[in-house]
Amino acid sequence: MSNNVDEVIDELSKIEMAATSILCESEKEKEEYEKLTCRKIKEFDERVNKETEESLANLKLKLEEEKRQEMSKMRSDILAQTDKMEQLYEENYLRWVDEIVGDIIKE
């Protein structure tokens, strides 16, 4: 009977060692999985940041080009209005002077 008890104890000891080994291996796998997850999260964050920076840079360039075009159009419009006013002045300034002088003399 003593022999059977020893055999049972030996078997239980083997089972306990196997269970301990499985738990240790499981912990190692868990740590490796956590490292992998952290690395993937870091890579994802870096990729998203890079893409965001590129998108912002492209948007900034686009907005600067739009601003440059808008200012160029405004300059053209102002020059056209100035030319029109100068033409009106050249065509009408003598008549306006006569009208102003006429109004002054009437009073």
Secondary structure as UniProt FT lines:
FT   HELIX           2..106
//
